[in-house]
Amino acid sequence: MSALEEQFDPLIVGRRIRELRTKQGMNLEVLARAIERAPSQVSAIENGKRTPPILQLQKIANALGVTLNHLLS
């Protein structure tokens, strides 16, 4: 796990992902397809039950049209 990954709270980041996704009218399936993961994996990330690696967070940020910094701040 990188130093950056140790600095963020997965639950807070997950809630931010859900908020951004729903504001865009995007469902779990669409985001999951965009990052090449199963909807259940996206759900686990949004619920703070899974801490994704930075590269996956970057894919999520790209799919949501935000920077990685925005996602983690």
Residue pairs with C-beta under 8 A, 6 or more apart in sequence:
1 51
2 54
4 54
4 72
5 51
5 53
5 54
7 72
8 72
9 48
10 45
10 48
10 49
10 50
10 51
11 47
11 48
12 48
13 45
13 48
13 57
13 71
13 72
14 45
14 46
14 47
14 48
15 46
15 48
16 71
17 31
17 42
17 45
17 46
17 60
17 64
17 71
18 46
20 64
20 66
20 71
21 27
21 28
21 31
21 46
21 64
24 64
24 65
26 64
28 39
28 42
28 43
29 39
31 42
31 60
31 63
31 64
32 38
32 39
32 41
32 42
34 59
34 63
35 42
35 56
35 59
35 60
35 63
36 59
37 56
41 50
44 50
45 52
45 60
52 60
54 68
57 68
57 71
57 72
58 68
60 71
61 67
61 68
61 70
61 71
64 71
